[in-house]
Amino acid sequence: MKRVFNTSKLIALFAISLFAVSCSVKGELEDIADEFEETNNDAKVEQVEAN
């Protein structure tokens, strides 16, 4: 019975870790997307100014 409890505890910890990593990756991707959008907007402004 103790082995089953330890296994379920490990599975729960793994699930929590996976959730934390996915949230972290999502946050990083949002930051990269924001930075890309700003760069893209700057490029559009420069292109308009050049024309």
N, CA, C and O of each residue as an XYZ file, in Angstrom:
204
protein
N       0.830     -1.196      0.000
C       0.000      0.000      0.000
C       0.874      1.260      0.000
O       0.547      2.249     -0.655
N       1.975      1.213      0.734
C       2.848      2.373      0.797
C       3.453      2.674     -0.576
O       3.632      3.836     -0.941
N       3.765      1.619     -1.334
C       4.346      1.792     -2.667
C       3.349      2.491     -3.600
O       3.731      3.357     -4.387
N       2.091      2.115     -3.508
C       1.051      2.748     -4.328
C       0.932      4.226     -3.967
O       0.792      5.075     -4.848
N       0.987      4.530     -2.680
C       0.900      5.923     -2.237
C       2.085      6.728     -2.777
O       1.906      7.849     -3.252
N       3.285      6.164     -2.705
C       4.468      6.850     -3.214
C       4.365      7.077     -4.714
O       4.747      8.137     -5.210
N       3.853      6.090     -5.438
C       3.708      6.231     -6.888
C       2.723      7.342     -7.229
O       2.982      8.155     -8.116
N       1.599      7.378     -6.531
C       0.608      8.417     -6.816
C       1.143      9.797     -6.424
O       0.824     10.797     -7.068
N       1.951      9.846     -5.375
C       2.568     11.104     -4.970
C       3.551     11.584     -6.049
O       3.598     12.771     -6.373
N       4.322     10.659     -6.591
C       5.262     11.010     -7.659
C       4.527     11.488     -8.907
O       4.956     12.440     -9.559
N       3.433     10.832     -9.235
C       2.646     11.238    -10.402
C       2.086     12.649    -10.188
O       2.094     13.465    -11.109
N       1.606     12.932     -8.987
C       1.075     14.262     -8.680
C       2.182     15.316     -8.777
O       1.964     16.389     -9.339
N       3.357     15.020     -8.239
C       4.475     15.964     -8.325
C       4.886     16.196     -9.771
O       5.198     17.321    -10.162
N       4.886     15.127    -10.562
C       5.228     15.246    -11.978
C       4.222     16.136    -12.696
O       4.603     16.976    -13.510
N       2.930     15.953    -12.395
C       1.886     16.762    -13.030
C       2.031     18.231    -12.658
O       1.884     19.110    -13.507
N       2.318     18.492    -11.390
C       2.496     19.877    -10.941
C       3.711     20.500    -11.619
O       3.667     21.652    -12.050
N       4.799     19.731    -11.712
C       6.013     20.229    -12.368
C       5.747     20.528    -13.838
O       6.188     21.550    -14.364
N       5.029     19.638    -14.487
C       4.696     19.839    -15.900
C       3.865     21.095    -16.091
O       4.090     21.855    -17.033
N       2.906     21.316    -15.202
C       2.071     22.512    -15.264
C       2.915     23.772    -15.074
O       2.738     24.760    -15.786
N       3.832     23.728    -14.108
C       4.685     24.889    -13.846
C       5.565     25.203    -15.044
O       5.737     26.367    -15.405
N       6.121     24.173    -15.657
C       6.975     24.371    -16.836
C       6.157     24.931    -17.993
O       6.615     25.831    -18.696
N       4.957     24.410    -18.195
C       4.139     24.901    -19.304
C       3.744     26.365    -19.098
O       3.691     27.133    -20.058
N       3.467     26.752    -17.850
C       3.156     28.156    -17.562
C       4.374     29.041    -17.823
O       4.246     30.143    -18.356
N       5.534     28.559    -17.449
C       6.765     29.318    -17.661
C       7.037     29.497    -19.151
O       7.381     30.591    -19.599
N       6.881     28.426    -19.910
C       7.109     28.492    -21.360
C       6.096     29.424    -22.004
O       6.443     30.199    -22.896
N       4.839     29.355    -21.558
C       3.808     30.243    -22.098
C       4.174     31.703    -21.856
O       4.021     32.541    -22.744
N       4.657     32.003    -20.657
C       5.062     33.374    -20.335
C       6.211     33.841    -21.209
O       6.216     34.976    -21.686
N       7.189     32.962    -21.420
C       8.322     33.313    -22.280
C       7.859     33.555    -23.716
O       8.304     34.503    -24.361
N       6.976     32.708    -24.209
C       6.479     32.875    -25.580
C       5.699     34.176    -25.734
O       5.794     34.841    -26.766
N       4.929     34.540    -24.709
C       4.205     35.812    -24.765
C       5.168     36.987    -24.791
O       4.940     37.960    -25.510
N       6.246     36.908    -24.011
C       7.260     37.972    -24.015
C       7.919     38.091    -25.384
O       8.125     39.196    -25.887
N       8.247     36.956    -25.980
C       8.881     36.964    -27.303
C       7.915     37.526    -28.340
O       8.324     38.283    -29.220
N       6.641     37.163    -28.245
C       5.639     37.665    -29.185
C       5.491     39.180    -29.061
O       5.382     39.881    -30.068
N       5.487     39.681    -27.836
C       5.387     41.130    -27.626
C       6.597     41.846    -28.222
O       6.462     42.883    -28.872
N       7.771     41.282    -27.993
C       8.999     41.890    -28.526
C       8.983     41.877    -30.060
O       9.370     42.852    -30.704
N       8.533     40.767    -30.625
C       8.447     40.663    -32.082
C       7.462     41.678    -32.646
O       7.716     42.288    -33.685
N       6.334     41.857    -31.958
C       5.325     42.818    -32.411
C       5.887     44.240    -32.394
O       5.663     45.013    -33.326
N       6.617     44.580    -31.330
C       7.220     45.913    -31.242
C       8.233     46.122    -32.367
O       8.264     47.184    -32.989
N       9.057     45.111    -32.626
C      10.056     45.193    -33.703
C       9.366     45.341    -35.053
O       9.796     46.122    -35.901
N       8.299     44.584    -35.237
C       7.555     44.644    -36.493
C       6.938     46.027    -36.683
O       6.965     46.576    -37.785
N       6.382     46.588    -35.612
C       5.790     47.926    -35.699
C       6.854     48.977    -36.016
O       6.609     49.890    -36.805
N       8.044     48.849    -35.398
C       9.136     49.777    -35.676
C       9.560     49.697    -37.136
O       9.841     50.717    -37.765
N       9.605     48.482    -37.672
C       9.979     48.296    -39.069
C       8.951     48.919    -40.001
O       9.309     49.495    -41.028
N       7.677     48.806    -39.648
C       6.618     49.404    -40.472
C       6.746     50.935    -40.471
O       6.577     51.575    -41.509
N       7.041     51.511    -39.312
C       7.214     52.959    -39.206
C       8.389     53.405    -40.069
O       8.288     54.395    -40.793
N       9.492     52.682    -39.995
C      10.661     53.035    -40.804
C      10.366     52.907    -42.295
O      10.838     53.715    -43.095
N       9.593     51.904    -42.665
C       9.250     51.727    -44.071
C       8.372     52.871    -44.560
O       8.559     53.363    -45.673
N       7.418     53.298    -43.743
C       6.558     54.421    -44.118
C       7.365     55.707    -44.240
O       7.148     56.505    -45.152
N       8.303     55.901    -43.306
C       9.137     57.095    -43.352
C      10.037     57.083    -44.584
O      10.323     58.136    -45.154
N      10.480     55.911    -44.993
C      11.358     55.811    -46.166
C      10.581     56.108    -47.447
O      11.140     56.632    -48.411
N       9.304     55.775    -47.453
C       8.488     56.037    -48.655
C       8.074     57.480    -48.643
O       7.381     57.932    -49.555
